Amino acid sequence: MMIPVRCFTCGSLIADKWEPFIARVNAGDHPAKVLDELGVKRYCCRRMFLSHIDIINEVIHYTRPI
């Protein structure tokens, strides 16, 4: 699915950092370095980025047509 807007644990805003994070990681940067440069310091927020799996393309097939 989509990245949550806020961290589940601390409530910090994280959704605005998802696009730069995924773009830089796909370009070959190390995820820890990218998170440090984006200002994501808390473990709970870092967990949200590192453990997120984008499965919207798989789930969309199981929705009913409108």
PDBQT receptor file of N, H, CA, C and O in Angstrom, charges set to zero:
ATOM      1  N   MET A   1       0.835  -1.174   0.000  1.00  0.00    +0.000 N 
ATOM      2  CA  MET A   1       0.000   0.000   0.000  1.00  0.00    +0.000 C 
ATOM      3  C   MET A   1       0.883   1.242   0.000  1.00  0.00    +0.000 C 
ATOM      4  O   MET A   1       2.082   1.162  -0.267  1.00  0.00    +0.000 OA
ATOM      5  N   MET A   2       0.300   2.359   0.292  1.00  0.00    +0.000 N 
ATOM      6  H   MET A   2      -0.674   2.424   0.509  1.00  0.00    +0.000 HD
ATOM      7  CA  MET A   2       1.056   3.602   0.316  1.00  0.00    +0.000 C 
ATOM      8  C   MET A   2       1.701   3.775   1.681  1.00  0.00    +0.000 C 
ATOM      9  O   MET A   2       1.237   3.209   2.670  1.00  0.00    +0.000 OA
ATOM     10  N   ILE A   3       2.764   4.552   1.734  1.00  0.00    +0.000 N 
ATOM     11  H   ILE A   3       3.142   5.013   0.930  1.00  0.00    +0.000 HD
ATOM     12  CA  ILE A   3       3.445   4.827   2.993  1.00  0.00    +0.000 C 
ATOM     13  C   ILE A   3       2.490   5.619   3.891  1.00  0.00    +0.000 C 
ATOM     14  O   ILE A   3       1.811   6.523   3.404  1.00  0.00    +0.000 OA
ATOM     15  N   PRO A   4       2.423   5.307   5.171  1.00  0.00    +0.000 N 
ATOM     16  CA  PRO A   4       1.570   6.090   6.076  1.00  0.00    +0.000 C 
ATOM     17  C   PRO A   4       2.039   7.544   6.167  1.00  0.00    +0.000 C 
ATOM     18  O   PRO A   4       3.221   7.833   5.981  1.00  0.00    +0.000 OA
ATOM     19  N   VAL A   5       1.120   8.442   6.450  1.00  0.00    +0.000 N 
ATOM     20  H   VAL A   5       0.160   8.207   6.602  1.00  0.00    +0.000 HD
ATOM     21  CA  VAL A   5       1.455   9.864   6.544  1.00  0.00    +0.000 C 
ATOM     22  C   VAL A   5       2.332  10.124   7.765  1.00  0.00    +0.000 C 
ATOM     23  O   VAL A   5       3.278  10.909   7.705  1.00  0.00    +0.000 OA
ATOM     24  N   ARG A   6       2.014   9.466   8.857  1.00  0.00    +0.000 N 
ATOM     25  H   ARG A   6       1.246   8.827   8.906  1.00  0.00    +0.000 HD
ATOM     26  CA  ARG A   6       2.764   9.666  10.093  1.00  0.00    +0.000 C 
ATOM     27  C   ARG A   6       3.292   8.337  10.617  1.00  0.00    +0.000 C 
ATOM     28  O   ARG A   6       2.753   7.273  10.315  1.00  0.00    +0.000 OA
ATOM     29  N   CYS A   7       4.357   8.422  11.408  1.00  0.00    +0.000 N 
ATOM     30  H   CYS A   7       4.795   9.286  11.654  1.00  0.00    +0.000 HD
ATOM     31  CA  CYS A   7       4.924   7.244  12.060  1.00  0.00    +0.000 C 
ATOM     32  C   CYS A   7       3.899   6.689  13.048  1.00  0.00    +0.000 C 
ATOM     33  O   CYS A   7       3.259   7.448  13.776  1.00  0.00    +0.000 OA
ATOM     34  N   PHE A   8       3.746   5.384  13.072  1.00  0.00    +0.000 N 
ATOM     35  H   PHE A   8       4.266   4.767  12.481  1.00  0.00    +0.000 HD
ATOM     36  CA  PHE A   8       2.773   4.765  13.966  1.00  0.00    +0.000 C 
ATOM     37  C   PHE A   8       3.123   4.972  15.437  1.00  0.00    +0.000 C 
ATOM     38  O   PHE A   8       2.224   5.042  16.275  1.00  0.00    +0.000 OA
ATOM     39  N   THR A   9       4.393   5.070  15.762  1.00  0.00    +0.000 N 
ATOM     40  H   THR A   9       5.123   5.013  15.081  1.00  0.00    +0.000 HD
ATOM     41  CA  THR A   9       4.822   5.132  17.149  1.00  0.00    +0.000 C 
ATOM     42  C   THR A   9       4.874   6.550  17.697  1.00  0.00    +0.000 C 
ATOM     43  O   THR A   9       4.275   6.839  18.732  1.00  0.00    +0.000 OA
ATOM     44  N   CYS A  10       5.591   7.441  17.004  1.00  0.00    +0.000 N 
ATOM     45  H   CYS A  10       6.078   7.206  16.163  1.00  0.00    +0.000 HD
ATOM     46  CA  CYS A  10       5.811   8.782  17.560  1.00  0.00    +0.000 C 
ATOM     47  C   CYS A  10       4.942   9.856  16.919  1.00  0.00    +0.000 C 
ATOM     48  O   CYS A  10       4.832  10.951  17.470  1.00  0.00    +0.000 OA
ATOM     49  N   GLY A  11       4.323   9.582  15.777  1.00  0.00    +0.000 N 
ATOM     50  H   GLY A  11       4.413   8.693  15.329  1.00  0.00    +0.000 HD
ATOM     51  CA  GLY A  11       3.460  10.547  15.122  1.00  0.00    +0.000 C 
ATOM     52  C   GLY A  11       4.193  11.561  14.260  1.00  0.00    +0.000 C 
ATOM     53  O   GLY A  11       3.582  12.530  13.809  1.00  0.00    +0.000 OA
ATOM     54  N   SER A  12       5.468  11.368  14.021  1.00  0.00    +0.000 N 
ATOM     55  H   SER A  12       5.964  10.580  14.387  1.00  0.00    +0.000 HD
ATOM     56  CA  SER A  12       6.244  12.282  13.198  1.00  0.00    +0.000 C 
ATOM     57  C   SER A  12       5.829  12.153  11.737  1.00  0.00    +0.000 C 
ATOM     58  O   SER A  12       5.522  11.057  11.269  1.00  0.00    +0.000 OA
ATOM     59  N   LEU A  13       5.822  13.270  11.021  1.00  0.00    +0.000 N 
ATOM     60  H   LEU A  13       6.071  14.161  11.401  1.00  0.00    +0.000 HD
ATOM     61  CA  LEU A  13       5.449  13.283   9.614  1.00  0.00    +0.000 C 
ATOM     62  C   LEU A  13       6.548  12.619   8.778  1.00  0.00    +0.000 C 
ATOM     63  O   LEU A  13       7.704  13.042   8.820  1.00  0.00    +0.000 OA
ATOM     64  N   ILE A  14       6.184  11.579   8.020  1.00  0.00    +0.000 N 
ATOM     65  H   ILE A  14       5.245  11.236   7.986  1.00  0.00    +0.000 HD
ATOM     66  CA  ILE A  14       7.188  10.855   7.236  1.00  0.00    +0.000 C 
ATOM     67  C   ILE A  14       6.830  10.734   5.762  1.00  0.00    +0.000 C 
ATOM     68  O   ILE A  14       7.712  10.449   4.951  1.00  0.00    +0.000 OA
ATOM     69  N   ALA A  15       5.583  10.938   5.385  1.00  0.00    +0.000 N 
ATOM     70  H   ALA A  15       4.867  11.170   6.043  1.00  0.00    +0.000 HD
ATOM     71  CA  ALA A  15       5.155  10.699   4.005  1.00  0.00    +0.000 C 
ATOM     72  C   ALA A  15       5.842  11.624   3.014  1.00  0.00    +0.000 C 
ATOM     73  O   ALA A  15       6.060  11.243   1.864  1.00  0.00    +0.000 OA
ATOM     74  N   ASP A  16       6.186  12.830   3.440  1.00  0.00    +0.000 N 
ATOM     75  H   ASP A  16       6.009  13.139   4.374  1.00  0.00    +0.000 HD
ATOM     76  CA  ASP A  16       6.814  13.768   2.515  1.00  0.00    +0.000 C 
ATOM     77  C   ASP A  16       8.250  13.383   2.178  1.00  0.00    +0.000 C 
ATOM     78  O   ASP A  16       8.825  13.917   1.230  1.00  0.00    +0.000 OA
ATOM     79  N   LYS A  17       8.827  12.477   2.932  1.00  0.00    +0.000 N 
ATOM     80  H   LYS A  17       8.360  12.043   3.702  1.00  0.00    +0.000 HD
ATOM     81  CA  LYS A  17      10.204  12.047   2.703  1.00  0.00    +0.000 C 
ATOM     82  C   LYS A  17      10.291  10.752   1.898  1.00  0.00    +0.000 C 
ATOM     83  O   LYS A  17      11.389  10.320   1.546  1.00  0.00    +0.000 OA
ATOM     84  N   TRP A  18       9.154  10.128   1.605  1.00  0.00    +0.000 N 
ATOM     85  H   TRP A  18       8.262  10.479   1.891  1.00  0.00    +0.000 HD
ATOM     86  CA  TRP A  18       9.152   8.832   0.930  1.00  0.00    +0.000 C 
ATOM     87  C   TRP A  18       9.687   8.920  -0.500  1.00  0.00    +0.000 C 
ATOM     88  O   TRP A  18      10.545   8.123  -0.880  1.00  0.00    +0.000 OA
ATOM     89  N   GLU A  19       9.205   9.862  -1.291  1.00  0.00    +0.000 N 
ATOM     90  H   GLU A  19       8.508  10.510  -0.982  1.00  0.00    +0.000 HD
ATOM     91  CA  GLU A  19       9.633   9.966  -2.688  1.00  0.00    +0.000 C 
ATOM     92  C   GLU A  19      11.132  10.217  -2.827  1.00  0.00    +0.000 C 
ATOM     93  O   GLU A  19      11.788   9.525  -3.606  1.00  0.00    +0.000 OA
ATOM     94  N   PRO A  20      11.709  11.198  -2.087  1.00  0.00    +0.000 N 
ATOM     95  CA  PRO A  20      13.162  11.371  -2.185  1.00  0.00    +0.000 C 
ATOM     96  C   PRO A  20      13.931  10.135  -1.715  1.00  0.00    +0.000 C 
ATOM     97  O   PRO A  20      14.966   9.788  -2.283  1.00  0.00    +0.000 OA
ATOM     98  N   PHE A  21      13.421   9.478  -0.681  1.00  0.00    +0.000 N 
ATOM     99  H   PHE A  21      12.579   9.759  -0.219  1.00  0.00    +0.000 HD
ATOM    100  CA  PHE A  21      14.079   8.286  -0.156  1.00  0.00    +0.000 C 
ATOM    101  C   PHE A  21      14.120   7.179  -1.208  1.00  0.00    +0.000 C 
ATOM    102  O   PHE A  21      15.189   6.633  -1.485  1.00  0.00    +0.000 OA
ATOM    103  N   ILE A  22      12.998   6.850  -1.784  1.00  0.00    +0.000 N 
ATOM    104  H   ILE A  22      12.130   7.293  -1.559  1.00  0.00    +0.000 HD
ATOM    105  CA  ILE A  22      12.942   5.737  -2.713  1.00  0.00    +0.000 C 
ATOM    106  C   ILE A  22      13.703   6.055  -3.992  1.00  0.00    +0.000 C 
ATOM    107  O   ILE A  22      14.313   5.165  -4.585  1.00  0.00    +0.000 OA
ATOM    108  N   ALA A  23      13.676   7.313  -4.425  1.00  0.00    +0.000 N 
ATOM    109  H   ALA A  23      13.181   8.036  -3.944  1.00  0.00    +0.000 HD
ATOM    110  CA  ALA A  23      14.411   7.698  -5.633  1.00  0.00    +0.000 C 
ATOM    111  C   ALA A  23      15.914   7.548  -5.430  1.00  0.00    +0.000 C 
ATOM    112  O   ALA A  23      16.613   7.041  -6.308  1.00  0.00    +0.000 OA
ATOM    113  N   ARG A  24      16.412   7.987  -4.277  1.00  0.00    +0.000 N 
ATOM    114  H   ARG A  24      15.844   8.399  -3.565  1.00  0.00    +0.000 HD
ATOM    115  CA  ARG A  24      17.853   7.913  -4.026  1.00  0.00    +0.000 C 
ATOM    116  C   ARG A  24      18.320   6.487  -3.773  1.00  0.00    +0.000 C 
ATOM    117  O   ARG A  24      19.422   6.117  -4.179  1.00  0.00    +0.000 OA
ATOM    118  N   VAL A  25      17.498   5.683  -3.109  1.00  0.00    +0.000 N 
ATOM    119  H   VAL A  25      16.603   5.984  -2.779  1.00  0.00    +0.000 HD
ATOM    120  CA  VAL A  25      17.861   4.283  -2.870  1.00  0.00    +0.000 C 
ATOM    121  C   VAL A  25      17.883   3.516  -4.194  1.00  0.00    +0.000 C 
ATOM    122  O   VAL A  25      18.772   2.696  -4.422  1.00  0.00    +0.000 OA
ATOM    123  N   ASN A  26      16.912   3.780  -5.061  1.00  0.00    +0.000 N 
ATOM    124  H   ASN A  26      16.189   4.446  -4.876  1.00  0.00    +0.000 HD
ATOM    125  CA  ASN A  26      16.907   3.131  -6.380  1.00  0.00    +0.000 C 
ATOM    126  C   ASN A  26      18.080   3.586  -7.238  1.00  0.00    +0.000 C 
ATOM    127  O   ASN A  26      18.513   2.860  -8.132  1.00  0.00    +0.000 OA
ATOM    128  N   ALA A  27      18.598   4.788  -6.971  1.00  0.00    +0.000 N 
ATOM    129  H   ALA A  27      18.246   5.378  -6.245  1.00  0.00    +0.000 HD
ATOM    130  CA  ALA A  27      19.762   5.288  -7.706  1.00  0.00    +0.000 C 
ATOM    131  C   ALA A  27      21.062   4.688  -7.203  1.00  0.00    +0.000 C 
ATOM    132  O   ALA A  27      22.099   4.835  -7.850  1.00  0.00    +0.000 OA
ATOM    133  N   GLY A  28      21.024   4.011  -6.052  1.00  0.00    +0.000 N 
ATOM    134  H   GLY A  28      20.181   3.892  -5.527  1.00  0.00    +0.000 HD
ATOM    135  CA  GLY A  28      22.209   3.319  -5.570  1.00  0.00    +0.000 C 
ATOM    136  C   GLY A  28      22.771   3.826  -4.260  1.00  0.00    +0.000 C 
ATOM    137  O   GLY A  28      23.775   3.292  -3.788  1.00  0.00    +0.000 OA
ATOM    138  N   ASP A  29      22.161   4.845  -3.646  1.00  0.00    +0.000 N 
ATOM    139  H   ASP A  29      21.346   5.279  -4.029  1.00  0.00    +0.000 HD
ATOM    140  CA  ASP A  29      22.641   5.330  -2.350  1.00  0.00    +0.000 C 
ATOM    141  C   ASP A  29      22.298   4.338  -1.243  1.00  0.00    +0.000 C 
ATOM    142  O   ASP A  29      21.333   3.582  -1.351  1.00  0.00    +0.000 OA
ATOM    143  N   HIS A  30      23.095   4.350  -0.181  1.00  0.00    +0.000 N 
ATOM    144  H   HIS A  30      23.879   4.964  -0.094  1.00  0.00    +0.000 HD
ATOM    145  CA  HIS A  30      22.845   3.476   0.965  1.00  0.00    +0.000 C 
ATOM    146  C   HIS A  30      21.660   4.033   1.758  1.00  0.00    +0.000 C 
ATOM    147  O   HIS A  30      21.627   5.231   2.041  1.00  0.00    +0.000 OA
ATOM    148  N   PRO A  31      20.682   3.187   2.124  1.00  0.00    +0.000 N 
ATOM    149  CA  PRO A  31      19.490   3.682   2.824  1.00  0.00    +0.000 C 
ATOM    150  C   PRO A  31      19.788   4.428   4.128  1.00  0.00    +0.000 C 
ATOM    151  O   PRO A  31      19.118   5.415   4.431  1.00  0.00    +0.000 OA
ATOM    152  N   ALA A  32      20.767   3.980   4.894  1.00  0.00    +0.000 N 
ATOM    153  H   ALA A  32      21.311   3.178   4.647  1.00  0.00    +0.000 HD
ATOM    154  CA  ALA A  32      21.080   4.662   6.154  1.00  0.00    +0.000 C 
ATOM    155  C   ALA A  32      21.578   6.081   5.902  1.00  0.00    +0.000 C 
ATOM    156  O   ALA A  32      21.226   7.010   6.628  1.00  0.00    +0.000 OA
ATOM    157  N   LYS A  33      22.384   6.236   4.885  1.00  0.00    +0.000 N 
ATOM    158  H   LYS A  33      22.670   5.481   4.294  1.00  0.00    +0.000 HD
ATOM    159  CA  LYS A  33      22.905   7.567   4.542  1.00  0.00    +0.000 C 
ATOM    160  C   LYS A  33      21.774   8.486   4.087  1.00  0.00    +0.000 C 
ATOM    161  O   LYS A  33      21.731   9.657   4.466  1.00  0.00    +0.000 OA
ATOM    162  N   VAL A  34      20.864   7.959   3.278  1.00  0.00    +0.000 N 
ATOM    163  H   VAL A  34      20.899   7.009   2.970  1.00  0.00    +0.000 HD
ATOM    164  CA  VAL A  34      19.741   8.756   2.782  1.00  0.00    +0.000 C 
ATOM    165  C   VAL A  34      18.845   9.191   3.938  1.00  0.00    +0.000 C 
ATOM    166  O   VAL A  34      18.433  10.349   3.997  1.00  0.00    +0.000 OA
ATOM    167  N   LEU A  35      18.539   8.278   4.853  1.00  0.00    +0.000 N 
ATOM    168  H   LEU A  35      18.873   7.336   4.805  1.00  0.00    +0.000 HD
ATOM    169  CA  LEU A  35      17.690   8.629   5.989  1.00  0.00    +0.000 C 
ATOM    170  C   LEU A  35      18.346   9.676   6.878  1.00  0.00    +0.000 C 
ATOM    171  O   LEU A  35      17.667  10.569   7.385  1.00  0.00    +0.000 OA
ATOM    172  N   ASP A  36      19.655   9.580   7.072  1.00  0.00    +0.000 N 
ATOM    173  H   ASP A  36      20.207   8.855   6.660  1.00  0.00    +0.000 HD
ATOM    174  CA  ASP A  36      20.367  10.589   7.857  1.00  0.00    +0.000 C 
ATOM    175  C   ASP A  36      20.273  11.958   7.197  1.00  0.00    +0.000 C 
ATOM    176  O   ASP A  36      20.044  12.960   7.875  1.00  0.00    +0.000 OA
ATOM    177  N   GLU A  37      20.449  12.007   5.888  1.00  0.00    +0.000 N 
ATOM    178  H   GLU A  37      20.636  11.193   5.337  1.00  0.00    +0.000 HD
ATOM    179  CA  GLU A  37      20.413  13.281   5.180  1.00  0.00    +0.000 C 
ATOM    180  C   GLU A  37      19.004  13.861   5.093  1.00  0.00    +0.000 C 
ATOM    181  O   GLU A  37      18.844  15.078   4.998  1.00  0.00    +0.000 OA
ATOM    182  N   LEU A  38      17.982  13.010   5.123  1.00  0.00    +0.000 N 
ATOM    183  H   LEU A  38      18.112  12.021   5.200  1.00  0.00    +0.000 HD
ATOM    184  CA  LEU A  38      16.604  13.492   5.132  1.00  0.00    +0.000 C 
ATOM    185  C   LEU A  38      16.150  13.921   6.525  1.00  0.00    +0.000 C 
ATOM    186  O   LEU A  38      15.073  14.499   6.668  1.00  0.00    +0.000 OA
ATOM    187  N   GLY A  39      16.944  13.650   7.540  1.00  0.00    +0.000 N 
ATOM    188  H   GLY A  39      17.820  13.181   7.423  1.00  0.00    +0.000 HD
ATOM    189  CA  GLY A  39      16.614  14.063   8.899  1.00  0.00    +0.000 C 
ATOM    190  C   GLY A  39      15.768  13.070   9.662  1.00  0.00    +0.000 C 
ATOM    191  O   GLY A  39      15.140  13.435  10.655  1.00  0.00    +0.000 OA
ATOM    192  N   VAL A  40      15.736  11.824   9.225  1.00  0.00    +0.000 N 
ATOM    193  H   VAL A  40      16.246  11.528   8.418  1.00  0.00    +0.000 HD
ATOM    194  CA  VAL A  40      14.976  10.783   9.918  1.00  0.00    +0.000 C 
ATOM    195  C   VAL A  40      15.923  10.142  10.929  1.00  0.00    +0.000 C 
ATOM    196  O   VAL A  40      16.753   9.312  10.556  1.00  0.00    +0.000 OA
ATOM    197  N   LYS A  41      15.810  10.516  12.198  1.00  0.00    +0.000 N 
ATOM    198  H   LYS A  41      15.137  11.190  12.501  1.00  0.00    +0.000 HD
ATOM    199  CA  LYS A  41      16.759  10.089  13.226  1.00  0.00    +0.000 C 
ATOM    200  C   LYS A  41      16.213   9.005  14.154  1.00  0.00    +0.000 C 
ATOM    201  O   LYS A  41      16.978   8.182  14.657  1.00  0.00    +0.000 OA
ATOM    202  N   ARG A  42      14.903   8.995  14.385  1.00  0.00    +0.000 N 
ATOM    203  H   ARG A  42      14.281   9.663  13.977  1.00  0.00    +0.000 HD
ATOM    204  CA  ARG A  42      14.331   8.042  15.341  1.00  0.00    +0.000 C 
ATOM    205  C   ARG A  42      14.253   6.642  14.743  1.00  0.00    +0.000 C 
ATOM    206  O   ARG A  42      14.013   6.469  13.548  1.00  0.00    +0.000 OA
ATOM    207  N   TYR A  43      14.459   5.662  15.594  1.00  0.00    +0.000 N 
ATOM    208  H   TYR A  43      14.654   5.803  16.565  1.00  0.00    +0.000 HD
ATOM    209  CA  TYR A  43      14.406   4.273  15.148  1.00  0.00    +0.000 C 
ATOM    210  C   TYR A  43      13.025   3.893  14.632  1.00  0.00    +0.000 C 
ATOM    211  O   TYR A  43      12.900   3.147  13.661  1.00  0.00    +0.000 OA
ATOM    212  N   CYS A  44      11.996   4.407  15.282  1.00  0.00    +0.000 N 
ATOM    213  H   CYS A  44      12.097   5.013  16.071  1.00  0.00    +0.000 HD
ATOM    214  CA  CYS A  44      10.643   4.036  14.868  1.00  0.00    +0.000 C 
ATOM    215  C   CYS A  44      10.332   4.576  13.476  1.00  0.00    +0.000 C 
ATOM    216  O   CYS A  44       9.679   3.899  12.681  1.00  0.00    +0.000 OA
ATOM    217  N   CYS A  45      10.787   5.769  13.180  1.00  0.00    +0.000 N 
ATOM    218  H   CYS A  45      11.318   6.318  13.825  1.00  0.00    +0.000 HD
ATOM    219  CA  CYS A  45      10.551   6.357  11.854  1.00  0.00    +0.000 C 
ATOM    220  C   CYS A  45      11.380   5.644  10.786  1.00  0.00    +0.000 C 
ATOM    221  O   CYS A  45      10.903   5.415   9.674  1.00  0.00    +0.000 OA
ATOM    222  N   ARG A  46      12.606   5.298  11.123  1.00  0.00    +0.000 N 
ATOM    223  H   ARG A  46      12.993   5.484  12.026  1.00  0.00    +0.000 HD
ATOM    224  CA  ARG A  46      13.456   4.578  10.179  1.00  0.00    +0.000 C 
ATOM    225  C   ARG A  46      12.851   3.214   9.851  1.00  0.00    +0.000 C 
ATOM    226  O   ARG A  46      12.930   2.742   8.717  1.00  0.00    +0.000 OA
ATOM    227  N   ARG A  47      12.251   2.595  10.854  1.00  0.00    +0.000 N 
ATOM    228  H   ARG A  47      12.187   2.978  11.776  1.00  0.00    +0.000 HD
ATOM    229  CA  ARG A  47      11.575   1.310  10.650  1.00  0.00    +0.000 C 
ATOM    230  C   ARG A  47      10.463   1.437   9.625  1.00  0.00    +0.000 C 
ATOM    231  O   ARG A  47      10.264   0.539   8.807  1.00  0.00    +0.000 OA
ATOM    232  N   MET A  48       9.734   2.553   9.665  1.00  0.00    +0.000 N 
ATOM    233  H   MET A  48       9.896   3.282  10.330  1.00  0.00    +0.000 HD
ATOM    234  CA  MET A  48       8.632   2.748   8.729  1.00  0.00    +0.000 C 
ATOM    235  C   MET A  48       9.137   2.751   7.278  1.00  0.00    +0.000 C 
ATOM    236  O   MET A  48       8.478   2.220   6.384  1.00  0.00    +0.000 OA
ATOM    237  N   PHE A  49      10.301   3.350   7.057  1.00  0.00    +0.000 N 
ATOM    238  H   PHE A  49      10.836   3.781   7.783  1.00  0.00    +0.000 HD
ATOM    239  CA  PHE A  49      10.865   3.400   5.709  1.00  0.00    +0.000 C 
ATOM    240  C   PHE A  49      11.456   2.057   5.297  1.00  0.00    +0.000 C 
ATOM    241  O   PHE A  49      11.216   1.588   4.184  1.00  0.00    +0.000 OA
ATOM    242  N   LEU A  50      12.211   1.453   6.168  1.00  0.00    +0.000 N 
ATOM    243  H   LEU A  50      12.406   1.834   7.071  1.00  0.00    +0.000 HD
ATOM    244  CA  LEU A  50      12.951   0.244   5.812  1.00  0.00    +0.000 C 
ATOM    245  C   LEU A  50      12.068  -0.995   5.704  1.00  0.00    +0.000 C 
ATOM    246  O   LEU A  50      12.408  -1.933   4.984  1.00  0.00    +0.000 OA
ATOM    247  N   SER A  51      10.947  -1.009   6.406  1.00  0.00    +0.000 N 
ATOM    248  H   SER A  51      10.671  -0.247   6.991  1.00  0.00    +0.000 HD
ATOM    249  CA  SER A  51      10.099  -2.202   6.389  1.00  0.00    +0.000 C 
ATOM    250  C   SER A  51       8.885  -2.060   5.471  1.00  0.00    +0.000 C 
ATOM    251  O   SER A  51       8.092  -2.995   5.360  1.00  0.00    +0.000 OA
ATOM    252  N   HIS A  52       8.727  -0.920   4.819  1.00  0.00    +0.000 N 
ATOM    253  H   HIS A  52       9.372  -0.161   4.910  1.00  0.00    +0.000 HD
ATOM    254  CA  HIS A  52       7.563  -0.705   3.958  1.00  0.00    +0.000 C 
ATOM    255  C   HIS A  52       7.696  -1.517   2.672  1.00  0.00    +0.000 C 
ATOM    256  O   HIS A  52       8.750  -1.530   2.036  1.00  0.00    +0.000 OA
ATOM    257  N   ILE A  53       6.614  -2.191   2.301  1.00  0.00    +0.000 N 
ATOM    258  H   ILE A  53       5.758  -2.181   2.817  1.00  0.00    +0.000 HD
ATOM    259  CA  ILE A  53       6.557  -2.954   1.063  1.00  0.00    +0.000 C 
ATOM    260  C   ILE A  53       5.401  -2.384   0.238  1.00  0.00    +0.000 C 
ATOM    261  O   ILE A  53       4.260  -2.354   0.699  1.00  0.00    +0.000 OA
ATOM    262  N   ASP A  54       5.693  -1.945  -0.953  1.00  0.00    +0.000 N 
ATOM    263  H   ASP A  54       6.620  -1.969  -1.327  1.00  0.00    +0.000 HD
ATOM    264  CA  ASP A  54       4.681  -1.343  -1.810  1.00  0.00    +0.000 C 
ATOM    265  C   ASP A  54       3.967  -2.441  -2.581  1.00  0.00    +0.000 C 
ATOM    266  O   ASP A  54       4.499  -2.960  -3.562  1.00  0.00    +0.000 OA
ATOM    267  N   ILE A  55       2.746  -2.803  -2.135  1.00  0.00    +0.000 N 
ATOM    268  H   ILE A  55       2.314  -2.381  -1.338  1.00  0.00    +0.000 HD
ATOM    269  CA  ILE A  55       2.018  -3.909  -2.756  1.00  0.00    +0.000 C 
ATOM    270  C   ILE A  55       0.730  -3.459  -3.432  1.00  0.00    +0.000 C 
ATOM    271  O   ILE A  55      -0.130  -4.289  -3.724  1.00  0.00    +0.000 OA
ATOM    272  N   ILE A  56       0.580  -2.166  -3.687  1.00  0.00    +0.000 N 
ATOM    273  H   ILE A  56       1.279  -1.491  -3.449  1.00  0.00    +0.000 HD
ATOM    274  CA  ILE A  56      -0.663  -1.675  -4.267  1.00  0.00    +0.000 C 
ATOM    275  C   ILE A  56      -0.938  -2.305  -5.634  1.00  0.00    +0.000 C 
ATOM    276  O   ILE A  56      -2.093  -2.569  -5.969  1.00  0.00    +0.000 OA
ATOM    277  N   ASN A  57       0.105  -2.548  -6.421  1.00  0.00    +0.000 N 
ATOM    278  H   ASN A  57       1.043  -2.334  -6.149  1.00  0.00    +0.000 HD
ATOM    279  CA  ASN A  57      -0.105  -3.137  -7.748  1.00  0.00    +0.000 C 
ATOM    280  C   ASN A  57      -0.598  -4.577  -7.671  1.00  0.00    +0.000 C 
ATOM    281  O   ASN A  57      -1.252  -5.054  -8.598  1.00  0.00    +0.000 OA
ATOM    282  N   GLU A  58      -0.298  -5.269  -6.593  1.00  0.00    +0.000 N 
ATOM    283  H   GLU A  58       0.234  -4.882  -5.840  1.00  0.00    +0.000 HD
ATOM    284  CA  GLU A  58      -0.787  -6.634  -6.420  1.00  0.00    +0.000 C 
ATOM    285  C   GLU A  58      -2.209  -6.655  -5.850  1.00  0.00    +0.000 C 
ATOM    286  O   GLU A  58      -3.008  -7.517  -6.215  1.00  0.00    +0.000 OA
ATOM    287  N   VAL A  59      -2.522  -5.726  -4.972  1.00  0.00    +0.000 N 
ATOM    288  H   VAL A  59      -1.873  -5.025  -4.675  1.00  0.00    +0.000 HD
ATOM    289  CA  VAL A  59      -3.818  -5.692  -4.304  1.00  0.00    +0.000 C 
ATOM    290  C   VAL A  59      -4.909  -5.146  -5.222  1.00  0.00    +0.000 C 
ATOM    291  O   VAL A  59      -6.076  -5.512  -5.081  1.00  0.00    +0.000 OA
ATOM    292  N   ILE A  60      -4.546  -4.285  -6.147  1.00  0.00    +0.000 N 
ATOM    293  H   ILE A  60      -3.598  -3.987  -6.261  1.00  0.00    +0.000 HD
ATOM    294  CA  ILE A  60      -5.534  -3.644  -7.009  1.00  0.00    +0.000 C 
ATOM    295  C   ILE A  60      -6.320  -4.659  -7.834  1.00  0.00    +0.000 C 
ATOM    296  O   ILE A  60      -7.448  -4.373  -8.236  1.00  0.00    +0.000 OA
ATOM    297  N   HIS A  61      -5.757  -5.827  -8.095  1.00  0.00    +0.000 N 
ATOM    298  H   HIS A  61      -4.841  -6.059  -7.769  1.00  0.00    +0.000 HD
ATOM    299  CA  HIS A  61      -6.460  -6.850  -8.874  1.00  0.00    +0.000 C 
ATOM    300  C   HIS A  61      -7.619  -7.465  -8.110  1.00  0.00    +0.000 C 
ATOM    301  O   HIS A  61      -8.506  -8.069  -8.713  1.00  0.00    +0.000 OA
ATOM    302  N   TYR A  62      -7.625  -7.319  -6.792  1.00  0.00    +0.000 N 
ATOM    303  H   TYR A  62      -6.905  -6.828  -6.302  1.00  0.00    +0.000 HD
ATOM    304  CA  TYR A  62      -8.681  -7.946  -5.980  1.00  0.00    +0.000 C 
ATOM    305  C   TYR A  62      -9.794  -6.985  -5.600  1.00  0.00    +0.000 C 
ATOM    306  O   TYR A  62     -10.680  -7.353  -4.829  1.00  0.00    +0.000 OA
ATOM    307  N   THR A  63      -9.774  -5.774  -6.116  1.00  0.00    +0.000 N 
ATOM    308  H   THR A  63      -9.055  -5.475  -6.743  1.00  0.00    +0.000 HD
ATOM    309  CA  THR A  63     -10.867  -4.844  -5.866  1.00  0.00    +0.000 C 
ATOM    310  C   THR A  63     -11.941  -5.068  -6.908  1.00  0.00    +0.000 C 
ATOM    311  O   THR A  63     -11.661  -5.531  -8.014  1.00  0.00    +0.000 OA
ATOM    312  N   ARG A  64     -13.140  -4.746  -6.561  1.00  0.00    +0.000 N 
ATOM    313  H   ARG A  64     -13.367  -4.369  -5.662  1.00  0.00    +0.000 HD
ATOM    314  CA  ARG A  64     -14.210  -4.939  -7.532  1.00  0.00    +0.000 C 
ATOM    315  C   ARG A  64     -14.323  -3.715  -8.443  1.00  0.00    +0.000 C 
ATOM    316  O   ARG A  64     -14.051  -2.595  -8.011  1.00  0.00    +0.000 OA
ATOM    317  N   PRO A  65     -14.715  -3.918  -9.676  1.00  0.00    +0.000 N 
ATOM    318  CA  PRO A  65     -14.820  -2.809 -10.620  1.00  0.00    +0.000 C 
ATOM    319  C   PRO A  65     -15.948  -1.853 -10.225  1.00  0.00    +0.000 C 
ATOM    320  O   PRO A  65     -16.940  -2.253  -9.615  1.00  0.00    +0.000 OA
ATOM    321  N   ILE A  66     -15.774  -0.629 -10.576  1.00  0.00    +0.000 N 
ATOM    322  H   ILE A  66     -14.969  -0.304 -11.072  1.00  0.00    +0.000 HD
ATOM    323  CA  ILE A  66     -16.794   0.395 -10.222  1.00  0.00    +0.000 C 
ATOM    324  C   ILE A  66     -17.814   0.505 -11.326  1.00  0.00    +0.000 C 
ATOM    325  O   ILE A  66     -18.747   1.301 -11.227  1.00  0.00    +0.000 OA
TER     326      ILE A  66
